[in-house]
């Protein structure tokens, strides 16, 4: 009975394969090149455990180890001096030139000795032909052809060379994840806003099913493509497949597809880049705001100390020396310590004795619960903040969605009932919460430039709490709120130290 294996397919990334051919343990067949009979007999035997993907029909060695192959010792060059193979090379050249401009820019990955590049250069001498291969010749003997004895890096070389076509012939069968390489080429072309063609050729094992031939399955070829698995790979790594054909007596399969030009992928790439930049800027802003709280001498409590709260504390640099007070609603967490920074987690009731100027709710989606809990337990703070869109904002600000997404905001009423909807939320910005929820109209808000409070607002002391805090606090909450509003990331680490340069989509240019 066939055996199923949970192992990802290199051609389509399907996760289940079925046993296909056990060739036992055999030596390397194409790259070892032993210099003596003794060395040949002493060669290491490697497992040939071939399975077939149940999704696309691809065949691969599930026990393949790329490090076992000495690519640095001997170049993996195909024998291509036979007339039939030469005729096939001419077909490939002509099929490529049909789709290229008269002066094409061609890049070949794994070019070997550069036979195809020279053939293209001879037929279209106005073009530019660059081959990448650690084993490539040191110099070219033909005009327009150059070699680089290095591995091709899509992020670097696509932008540098701006090719019309990328060629990869008899390369993908050696790679541990050929689909990933093609998808990276596709995504990079999309980010550059520069669509191009891809030409790929690999050995085809369709005839093995007709003839029962097993000699094809040697170790150096991790992947063994059927026509179906080859097409599936191209479809999953391209915007469009132009054609798939066979050559050399149906022993090889090749195809041309389009890289870049995928609208769904473009949207994902643009969205990801914008989020990356937004998150990077926000990280600096919140760090700077926390720095400002410390510089102003504000007494701060961080509410929440594990899970996503711990992620907040670590990501925004709320270290134990400057922000030692961390509280939590869960008694089971009391006495444990914040991962990474080491603050001891206290129960929320400690805030009755240790009065603070600011409470930062580190888990935004729990703001309604925590504010209700504060009102119910009589816990007070002039400023209750949470992070939203890369800034610390007031907990009842209209800038964030966390109250409306759960329900009406909860505050404590004058009669002491905790589960009473508050008055309408304030506009975006930082505003003092040193005011009873039933007296919010007494605060004069200055949006975007801080907050000023009249005398009645200054007499309050936060969410559902008595007036004891106002009597003991020495922090000017109005000035503190204004300082936080004015804080930007420009006062912190420059962006160039954290954000790497990367290709830019034309959609954003």
Phi, psi and omega per residue, in radians:
X1 nan 2.397 3.137
X2 -1.113 2.601 -3.130
X3 -1.897 2.332 3.072
X4 -1.562 2.511 3.140
X5 -2.265 2.340 3.048
X6 -1.530 1.669 -3.091
X7 -2.661 2.316 -3.039
X8 -1.238 2.422 3.108
X9 -1.364 2.294 3.136
X10 -1.240 -0.277 -3.116
X11 -1.630 -0.557 -3.082
X12 -2.330 -0.135 -3.140
X13 1.212 0.249 2.953
X14 -1.082 2.563 -2.913
X15 -1.682 -0.110 -3.060
X16 -2.167 2.334 3.093
X17 -2.282 2.806 -3.128
X18 -2.059 2.544 3.134
X19 -0.974 2.445 -3.001
X20 -2.288 -0.923 -3.110
X21 -2.707 2.104 3.065
X22 -1.777 1.837 -3.128
X23 -1.597 0.160 -3.113
X24 1.265 -2.802 3.094
X25 -1.810 2.119 -3.059
X26 -2.304 2.759 3.104
X27 -1.344 2.929 2.996
X28 -1.037 2.480 -3.026
X29 -1.831 -0.472 -3.004
X30 -2.093 -0.308 -2.997
X31 -2.023 -0.203 -3.039
X32 -1.283 -0.762 3.122
X33 0.856 1.046 -3.111
X34 -1.105 2.531 -3.068
X35 -1.575 -0.153 -3.133
X36 -2.610 2.855 3.107
X37 -1.106 -0.663 3.140
X38 -1.120 -0.752 3.126
X39 -1.137 -0.634 3.135
X40 -1.139 -0.778 -3.121
X41 -1.231 -0.387 -3.115
X42 -1.560 0.036 -3.085
X43 -1.102 2.543 3.107
X44 -1.133 2.430 3.100
X45 -1.696 2.302 -3.037
X46 -2.091 2.605 -3.057
X47 -1.260 2.337 3.078
X48 -1.966 1.344 -3.052
X49 -1.870 1.450 -3.030
X50 -1.517 2.350 3.104
X51 -2.187 2.869 3.138
X52 -2.143 2.266 -3.141
X53 -1.094 2.274 3.113
X54 -1.398 -0.074 3.109
X55 -1.617 -0.918 -3.052
X56 -2.041 -0.132 3.127
X57 1.511 0.137 3.136
X58 -1.193 2.555 3.120
X59 -1.960 2.345 -3.132
X60 -2.692 2.800 -3.115
X61 -1.563 1.901 -3.051
X62 -1.244 -0.211 3.101
X63 -1.909 0.386 -3.130
X64 -1.170 2.428 3.072
X65 -2.294 1.889 -3.054
X66 -1.018 -0.556 -3.079
X67 -1.221 -0.213 3.120
X68 -1.362 -0.145 -3.032
X69 -1.824 2.119 -3.048
X70 -1.469 1.182 -3.123
X71 -1.110 -0.482 -3.136
X72 -1.302 -0.305 -3.090
X73 -1.521 -0.754 -3.119
X74 -2.337 2.290 3.091
X75 -1.179 2.507 -3.142
X76 -1.609 1.417 -3.090
X77 -1.867 2.345 3.134
X78 -1.337 2.603 2.987
X79 -1.382 2.022 -3.044
X80 -2.373 0.658 3.136
X81 -1.732 -0.097 3.141
X82 -1.239 2.622 -3.098
X83 -1.134 -0.604 -3.139
X84 -1.207 -0.728 3.079
X85 -1.135 -0.668 3.078
X86 -1.073 -0.649 3.095
X87 -1.161 -0.678 3.089
X88 -1.107 -0.721 3.124
X89 -1.055 -0.655 3.111
X90 -1.148 -0.663 3.093
X91 -1.089 -0.792 3.126
X92 -1.057 -0.800 3.121
X93 -0.985 -0.845 -3.077
X94 -1.171 -0.675 3.131
X95 -1.137 -0.602 3.086
X96 -1.213 -0.830 -3.060
X97 -1.128 -0.431 3.092
X98 -1.050 -0.475 -3.039
X99 -1.923 0.107 -3.077
X100 -1.966 2.711 3.059
X101 -1.186 2.988 -3.082
X102 -1.179 -0.422 3.075
X103 -2.139 1.278 -2.987
X104 -1.326 2.673 2.980
X105 -1.864 1.938 -3.020
X106 -2.031 2.304 3.032
X107 -2.132 2.237 3.103
X108 -1.995 2.206 3.085
X109 -1.594 2.196 -3.092
X110 1.210 0.961 -2.984
X111 -1.352 -0.215 -3.072
X112 1.057 -2.269 -3.141
X113 -1.455 -0.085 3.045
X114 1.514 0.458 -3.093
X115 -1.043 -0.792 -3.122
X116 -1.162 -0.711 -3.141
X117 -1.067 -0.750 3.118
X118 -1.139 -0.679 3.124
X119 -1.124 -0.717 3.096
X120 -1.149 -0.736 -3.122
X121 -1.133 -0.610 3.113
X122 -1.183 -0.642 -3.122
X123 -1.432 -0.511 -3.128
X124 -2.337 1.338 -2.978
X125 -1.179 -0.211 -3.135
X126 -1.460 -0.087 -3.065
X127 -1.487 3.116 3.091
X128 -2.131 2.303 -3.015
X129 -2.327 2.002 -3.067
X130 -2.114 2.211 3.132
X131 -1.946 2.347 3.091
X132 -1.915 2.185 3.085
X133 -3.022 2.173 3.090
X134 -1.001 -0.424 3.117
X135 -1.776 0.289 -3.117
X136 -1.207 2.792 3.052
X137 -1.017 2.648 3.122
X138 -1.216 -0.571 -3.123
X139 -2.396 2.685 3.091
X140 -1.627 2.535 3.080
X141 -1.846 0.330 3.129
X142 -2.381 2.554 -3.141
X143 -1.174 2.468 3.099
X144 1.464 -0.143 -3.090
X145 -1.865 2.300 3.066
X146 -2.403 2.722 -3.112
X147 -2.164 2.587 3.026
X148 -2.194 2.105 -3.101
X149 -1.505 1.153 -3.111
X150 -2.703 2.966 3.075
X151 -1.440 2.552 3.136
X152 -1.351 2.285 3.103
X153 -2.016 1.890 -3.080
X154 -0.955 -0.744 -3.066
X155 -1.120 -0.509 -3.114
X156 -1.649 -0.886 -2.903
X157 -1.460 -0.461 3.057
X158 -1.128 -0.742 3.124
X159 -1.190 -0.671 -3.093
X160 -1.221 -0.783 -2.963
X161 -1.712 -0.346 3.128
X162 0.796 1.016 -3.054
X163 -1.291 2.743 2.979
X164 -1.448 -0.465 -3.126
X165 -2.610 2.485 2.958
X166 -1.849 2.269 3.133
X167 -1.967 2.341 3.051
X168 -2.438 1.729 -3.110
X169 -1.911 2.165 3.085
X170 0.959 0.797 3.096
X171 -2.078 -0.788 -2.963
X172 -1.124 -0.505 -3.132
X173 -1.166 -0.282 3.137
X174 -1.600 -0.260 -2.988
X175 -1.535 2.612 3.125
X176 -1.259 -0.509 -3.124
X177 -2.504 1.312 -3.100
X178 -1.103 -0.628 3.121
X179 -1.054 -0.696 -3.132
X180 -1.079 -0.700 3.113
X181 -1.091 -0.820 -3.113
X182 -1.150 -0.666 3.108
X183 -1.172 -0.582 3.067
X184 -1.169 -0.715 3.070
X185 -1.051 -0.782 -3.133
X186 -1.077 -0.821 -3.107
X187 -1.171 -0.673 3.137
X188 -1.159 -0.736 3.085
X189 -1.054 -0.661 3.114
X190 -1.151 -0.767 3.140
X191 -1.119 -0.595 3.132
X192 -1.365 -0.232 -3.072
X193 1.145 0.601 -3.034
X194 -2.371 1.473 3.127
X195 -1.047 2.610 3.124
X196 -2.671 2.987 3.127
X197 -1.631 2.673 3.032
X198 -2.159 2.234 3.021
X199 -2.018 2.167 -3.110
X200 -2.257 2.432 3.060
X201 -2.411 2.396 3.141
X202 -2.506 2.814 2.974
X203 -1.095 2.576 -3.128
X204 -2.031 2.293 -3.076
X205 -1.791 0.257 -3.135
X206 -0.943 -0.667 -3.100
X207 -1.204 -0.376 3.102
X208 -1.094 -0.587 3.129
X209 -1.266 -0.529 3.119
X210 -1.328 -0.636 -2.971
X211 -1.898 -0.209 -3.055
X212 1.292 0.311 -3.102
X213 -1.207 2.302 -3.121
X214 -2.055 -0.150 -3.091
X215 -1.152 -0.339 3.124
X216 -1.117 -0.427 -2.960
X217 -1.599 1.373 3.091
X218 -1.919 2.906 -2.885
X219 -1.143 -0.721 -3.036
X220 -1.066 -0.461 3.056
X221 -1.613 1.725 3.079
X222 -1.155 -0.723 -3.107
X223 -1.842 2.497 3.062
X224 -2.283 1.918 -2.968
X225 -1.557 2.343 2.816
X226 -1.600 2.927 3.074
X227 -1.034 -0.697 -3.113
X228 -1.158 -0.773 -3.115
X229 -1.227 -0.561 3.087
X230 -1.122 -0.828 3.134
X231 -1.117 -0.712 3.120
X232 -1.028 -0.768 3.129
X233 -1.057 -0.805 3.140
X234 -1.098 -0.714 -3.131
X235 -1.125 -0.575 -3.118
X236 -1.457 -0.109 -3.089
X237 -2.204 0.290 -3.054
X238 -2.498 2.807 3.020
X239 -1.370 -0.552 -3.113
X240 -2.802 2.408 3.062
X241 -1.710 2.072 -3.112
X242 -1.358 -0.806 3.086
X243 -2.851 2.738 2.986
X244 -2.287 2.202 -3.083
X245 -2.386 2.938 3.095
X246 -1.968 2.734 3.108
X247 -2.619 3.051 3.083
X248 0.922 0.913 3.134
X249 1.155 0.587 -3.129
X250 1.159 0.295 3.113
X251 -1.494 -0.243 3.087
X252 -2.268 2.715 3.042
X253 -2.213 2.395 -3.141
X254 -2.440 2.802 -3.114
X255 -2.801 2.829 3.087
X256 -2.154 2.325 3.107
X257 -2.392 2.992 -3.108
X258 -1.833 2.249 3.059
X259 -1.784 2.449 -3.055
X260 1.402 3.024 3.110
X261 1.409 0.303 3.120
X262 -1.718 1.922 -3.082
X263 -1.090 -0.773 3.109
X264 -1.064 -0.740 3.137
X265 -1.175 -0.649 3.122
X266 -1.040 -0.762 3.125
X267 -1.083 -0.711 3.118
X268 -1.135 -0.762 -3.130
X269 -1.102 -0.766 3.141
X270 -1.121 -0.780 -3.138
X271 -1.094 -0.716 3.140
X272 -1.132 -0.742 -3.123
X273 -1.155 -0.716 3.127
X274 -1.122 -0.698 3.118
X275 -1.145 -0.718 3.126
X276 -1.023 -0.810 -3.133
X277 -1.181 -0.697 -3.141
X278 -1.129 -0.757 -3.136
X279 -1.173 -0.676 -3.136
X280 -1.152 -0.767 3.092
X281 -1.140 -0.762 3.137
X282 -1.065 -0.644 3.120
X283 -1.064 -0.716 3.136
X284 -1.193 -0.704 -3.106
X285 -1.119 -0.855 -3.114
X286 -1.116 -0.718 3.067
X287 -1.011 -0.762 -3.135
X288 -1.149 -0.653 3.107
X289 -1.161 -0.707 3.066
X290 -1.126 -0.691 3.054
X291 -1.011 -0.724 -3.099
X292 -1.176 -0.680 3.072
X293 -1.019 -0.756 3.137
X294 -1.164 -0.763 -3.124
X295 -1.094 -0.580 -3.125
X296 -1.428 -0.033 3.114
X297 1.341 0.323 -3.131
X298 -1.199 2.457 3.040
X299 -1.544 2.038 -2.960
X300 -2.069 2.388 2.954
X301 -2.047 2.310 3.037
X302 -1.688 2.154 -3.088
X303 -1.705 1.918 -3.100
X304 1.983 2.299 -3.046
X305 -2.370 -0.026 3.133
X306 -2.295 2.989 3.117
X307 1.068 -2.281 -3.125
X308 -1.144 -0.485 3.063
X309 -1.113 -0.734 3.088
X310 -1.117 -0.622 3.083
X311 -1.098 -0.757 3.075
X312 -0.999 -0.885 -3.056
X313 -1.055 -0.751 -3.125
X314 -1.283 -0.785 -3.062
X315 -1.135 -0.602 -3.080
X316 -1.734 0.171 2.992
X317 1.223 0.577 3.111
X318 -1.470 1.342 -3.021
X319 -1.267 2.851 -3.054
X320 -1.213 -0.488 -3.106
X321 -1.211 -0.756 -3.092
X322 -1.571 -0.493 -3.091
X323 -2.260 1.253 -3.021
X324 -1.334 -0.325 -3.014
X325 -1.662 1.966 3.063
X326 -2.167 2.224 -3.139
X327 -2.117 2.830 -3.141
X328 -2.575 2.677 3.109
X329 -1.375 -0.300 -3.029
X330 -1.649 1.961 3.130
X331 -1.049 -0.452 -3.114
X332 -1.160 -0.376 -3.118
X333 -1.550 -0.210 -3.082
X334 -1.119 2.334 -3.123
X335 1.601 -0.212 3.000
X336 -1.540 3.130 -2.998
X337 -2.239 2.606 -3.125
X338 -1.148 2.156 3.107
X339 -0.983 2.298 3.063
X340 1.600 -0.749 -3.079
X341 -1.872 -0.508 2.948
X342 1.589 0.142 3.059
X343 -1.134 2.446 3.029
X344 -1.305 2.294 -3.117
X345 -1.477 2.182 -3.137
X346 -1.827 2.766 3.037
X347 -1.289 2.627 -3.049
X348 -1.012 -0.439 -3.080
X349 -1.161 -0.250 3.107
X350 -1.080 -0.366 -3.133
X351 -1.245 -0.158 2.991
X352 -1.228 -0.626 -3.136
X353 -1.650 -0.642 -3.084
X354 -1.780 1.536 -3.091
X355 -1.217 2.492 -3.088
X356 -2.251 2.799 3.064
X357 -1.554 -0.545 -3.025
X358 -2.389 2.331 2.898
X359 -1.974 2.187 3.060
X360 -1.805 2.002 3.081
X361 -1.447 1.923 -3.010
X362 -1.412 -0.264 3.105
X363 -2.001 1.655 -2.955
X364 -0.991 -0.732 -3.045
X365 -1.149 -0.202 3.105
X366 -1.722 0.177 -3.021
X367 -1.029 -0.722 -3.099
X368 -1.118 -0.744 3.108
X369 -1.119 -0.770 -3.057
X370 -1.216 -0.713 3.118
X371 -1.112 -0.718 3.085
X372 -1.109 -0.685 3.119
X373 -1.129 -0.720 3.092
X374 -1.076 -0.778 3.137
X375 -1.110 -0.739 -3.117
X376 -1.151 -0.654 -3.071
X377 -1.645 -0.009 3.122
X378 1.226 0.590 3.132
X379 -1.640 2.358 -2.935
X380 -2.160 2.586 2.918
X381 -2.830 2.364 3.116
X382 -1.053 -0.670 3.125
X383 -2.101 2.213 3.024
X384 -2.095 2.026 -2.976
X385 -2.081 2.753 2.939
X386 -2.534 2.837 3.135
X387 -1.556 2.284 3.050
X388 -2.563 2.232 3.076
X389 0.934 0.711 3.046
X390 1.365 0.400 3.055
X391 -2.572 2.724 2.916
X392 -1.448 2.170 -3.128
X393 -2.225 2.873 3.118
X394 -1.119 2.565 -3.048
X395 -1.117 -0.503 -3.130
X396 -1.856 0.380 3.111
X397 -1.264 2.559 3.073
X398 -1.308 -0.042 -3.123
X399 -1.202 -0.476 -3.042
X400 -1.989 2.813 -3.050
X401 -1.746 0.075 -2.871
X402 -1.316 -0.348 3.038
X403 -1.459 -0.820 -3.093
X404 -1.181 -0.537 -3.095
X405 -1.238 -0.351 -3.135
X406 -1.813 -0.635 -3.105
X407 2.746 -2.971 -3.137
X408 -1.145 2.498 3.114
X409 -0.994 2.578 -3.134
X410 -1.912 2.334 3.034
X411 -2.510 3.001 -3.130
X412 -1.605 2.304 3.133
X413 -1.446 2.979 3.129
X414 -1.102 -0.462 -3.140
X415 -1.424 -0.121 3.106
X416 1.712 0.000 3.115
X417 -1.336 2.295 -3.034
X418 -1.436 -0.591 -2.972
X419 -1.701 1.038 3.141
X420 -2.083 2.218 3.112
X421 -1.023 2.447 -3.137
X422 -1.411 3.103 3.022
X423 -1.233 2.966 -3.083
X424 -0.911 2.561 -3.110
X425 -1.185 2.656 -3.125
X426 -1.335 2.832 3.053
X427 -1.192 2.910 -3.079
X428 -1.062 2.624 -3.139
X429 2.310 3.097 3.074
X430 -1.770 2.191 -3.103
X431 -2.320 2.598 3.128
X432 -1.162 2.422 3.037
X433 -1.901 0.395 3.035
X434 -1.427 0.986 -3.080
X435 -2.664 2.418 3.080
X436 -1.119 2.414 -3.107
X437 -0.962 -0.466 -3.136
X438 -1.459 -0.069 -3.085
X439 -2.135 0.491 -3.025
X440 -1.135 -0.425 -3.129
X441 -1.110 -0.239 -3.102
X442 -1.399 -0.168 3.133
X443 -1.561 2.236 3.075
X444 -1.656 1.965 -3.030
X445 -1.574 2.448 3.035
X446 -2.051 1.726 -3.015
X447 -1.287 2.317 3.052
X448 1.444 -0.178 -3.117
X449 -2.298 0.362 3.122
X450 1.899 -2.571 -3.124
X451 -2.695 2.487 2.961
X452 -2.075 2.526 -3.110
X453 -2.122 2.454 3.017
X454 -1.491 3.139 -2.993
X455 -1.126 -0.618 -3.130
X456 -1.185 -0.586 3.102
X457 -1.209 -0.671 -3.129
X458 -1.136 -0.421 -3.127
X459 -1.307 -0.367 -3.122
X460 -1.249 3.059 -3.112
X461 -2.564 0.648 2.974
X462 1.795 -2.737 -2.981
X463 -1.450 1.886 3.026
X464 0.944 0.731 -3.054
X465 -2.224 2.763 3.060
X466 -1.232 -3.122 -3.027
X467 -1.525 0.197 -3.035
X468 -1.122 -0.579 -3.082
X469 -1.133 -0.747 -3.106
X470 -1.053 -0.534 -3.110
X471 -1.307 -0.387 -3.034
X472 -1.926 -0.292 -3.072
X473 -1.344 2.399 3.054
X474 -1.869 0.049 -3.116
X475 -1.530 2.304 3.039
X476 -1.394 1.739 -3.034
X477 -1.125 -0.641 3.119
X478 -1.058 -0.802 3.130
X479 -1.171 -0.637 3.130
X480 -1.113 -0.796 3.122
X481 -1.084 -0.723 3.127
X482 -1.126 -0.699 3.136
X483 -1.092 -0.705 3.127
X484 -1.171 -0.705 3.120
X485 -1.036 -0.656 -3.040
X486 -1.485 -0.116 -3.083
X487 -1.337 2.282 3.073
X488 -2.251 2.955 -3.099
X489 -1.258 -0.246 -3.093
X490 -1.082 -0.315 3.138
X491 -1.533 0.049 -3.098
X492 -2.057 -2.779 -3.064
X493 -1.007 2.309 3.118
X494 -1.057 2.611 -3.085
X495 -1.074 -0.538 -3.053
X496 -1.106 -0.326 -3.130
X497 -1.481 -0.217 -3.083
X498 -2.101 -0.466 -3.055
X499 -1.866 2.076 -3.137
X500 -1.383 2.591 3.047
X501 -1.126 2.545 -3.114
X502 -2.679 2.821 3.120
X503 -1.015 2.577 -3.111
X504 -1.970 2.302 3.093
X505 -1.254 2.478 3.081
X506 -1.129 -0.322 3.104
X507 -1.162 -0.422 -3.086
X508 -1.799 -0.245 -3.031
X509 -1.162 nan nan
